Amino acid sequence: LGCGDGTTEGFVNTIFPAFTIEAIDISAESIAIAEKKPIRQTHFTIYDGSTIPFEDNYFDIVFVASVLHHINFEHHPGILKEMHRVLKPGGRLYLFEHNPINPVTRYFVKTCIFDKDARLLDYSYSKKLLHGAAFRNIERKFILFFPRNGILSKLLKWEDKLGWLPLGGQYLFRAIK
């Protein structure tokens, strides 16, 4: 959900080539860019931003990365319920968002042209959304503590042990329908 230009779908397809990927976004321009990429078993669809255009219990996984901060807060409960609706029983939701507690994240969001209207979501707010949409087995982890390049990248081996610490650049939730 919120596939943008298809970059993530290309990565997922490389790691999981047997997956069929249904990627949706409200931006016709982004979908047009994504459709030009040669990604096997991937279909890109424009949608209205409120009703996910698939039947109930359709997906094994719903993946949404750094999207909710672009959506008005009043629409969050509805879109989370839509994600729940299209997941099969036992299906998993993977939700990634920028962590507003992290000062570097706040700086990057503030200076990024794509995020000029973004409003970051506190992880406790996201957890409440998941509960409100009837997800269960909700697990949270903080990620992106260190740069991927440069001298500090040597600390990456410690990131997995820091998942409990609410200072990572992003957080992720895994939840089950």
N, C-alpha and C positions, 0 to 999 in steps of 0.2 A: 504494500500500500504506500503510495507516494514514491513511485519508482524513478521519477526525474528522468535523466538522460540515459538510463539503462546501465550505468557503470556497475552498480551492485549486482544486477542480474547477470552480467557477464562474468563477474567473479564467482557468484554462486554456481553458475553453469559449469565453470572450470572445475570447481571442487566436487560438485554433485551432478555429473553429466546425465544421469538417468532421470533427474527431476524434470517435470514439466512445470514451467514457471508462467503464472498469469500475473502480469505486472500492470498496475493501474495508477493513473495520476490525473489531476484536474487540468494539467497544462497540455494543451494540444501541441504547443511548440516543443515541449520536452518529449512527448510521445513521438513526434516526427523525427527528432534526433535519435531517440532510442531505436526506432524501427529501422534505421540505416545500419545498425550494428549487427554483424552476423552472429547472433546468439541462438544456438540450437534449442529447439523445444521451448521457446519463449514467445509469448503473445503479449503485445502491449495494447492497452485499452484506455481511452479517455473515460472518466466517470464524473458524476455530478458533485462529488465531494460529500455526499451524505448517504446514499444507498450504494453499497458495494454490489456491482452487477453480476452476482453469482447466487445460485440457490443456497438454501440452508444446508448446513453440514457438508460443504463441498471440499474444503481444504484440510490437509493434514497439518500445515504450518501457515501462519500469517506472520510476515516479517515487516516491521515498520521501524525505520531508522531516521531519527532526527526530522520528523514530520509534524508531530503534534504542536511544536512551538510555533508553527506557521498557521495553525488553525485557531480561530476564535474559541476562547475557553467555553463559551456557551454551547458549542458543538461537540466538545470532547465526550460527554457521556453517550451521546447518540452514536458517534463513530466507534467508540469502544464496544457498544452493544452490537453494532454491525459486524465488527471483527469476531465477536463471540458467535453471532448467528451463522456466519459462513464457515466456521470451524466445525469439523467432525467432532463427535464426542471423543474426548481424550486427545484432541488436537492441541497443538502448542502455539502460543503467541510469543514472539520475541520482539520486545519493545525497547528501543534505544533512544535516549534523549541526552541533550547537553546538560551538564550539571551546573546549576547557577551558583553553587557554593564555591566552585573553582574560579579564582580570579583570572587565570589565563583564558579559560573558556569564555568568561564574560567579556574579556577584551576582544577575543577573536569574533564573537558574535556581534559585538558593538561595531566592529570595523569591517564586517563582511557585507558586501552589497546584497547578497541573497538573504541576509538575515535582518535587513533594515527595519522590518515590521515585526520581528520575532519577539515573543514573550516566553521566556524560559519557564519550565515547569519544575518545581521542587519535587524531589523523588517521593516525598510523602503524599503529595497531591496525586501523582501518577499511581501510586499504590491504592489510594482511595478510588480512583477511576476504575482500576481493575476489579476491586471488590464490588463496586457498584454495578459492574457489567456481568457479575456472577462468575468471574474466573476463580479458580482455586489453585492450590499448591503454588502460590506466588513466591518466587525467589528473586531477590535483588542482588546485584553485584555492581561495584564501581570499577571502572576501567580507564585506561589512558592516563596514567600517572606520569609517564616519562616520554620524551620525544623519541620518535622512531629512528632518527638519525643523529649523528654527533656524539660527543663524549658521554652524554647522559643516557644514550641508548644502551650502554652496558648495564644499566639498572633494570632493563626490561625483564630479566629473569625473576625479579622480585614482584612484578605486577600481580601475578596470580595470588600471591599471599596477602596482597593489600585490598582485595575485593570488598572487605568489610568496611574499609575506611572511606567516609563520605567526602573525599577530596579529589577523586579522579575527575578527569575532564568530562567524562560521560558516565551514565549509569545504564544498566540494562535490567529488564525484568523478563523472566520466563514465567509464563502462566499457562495453566491447562484448563480446557473447557470441561 
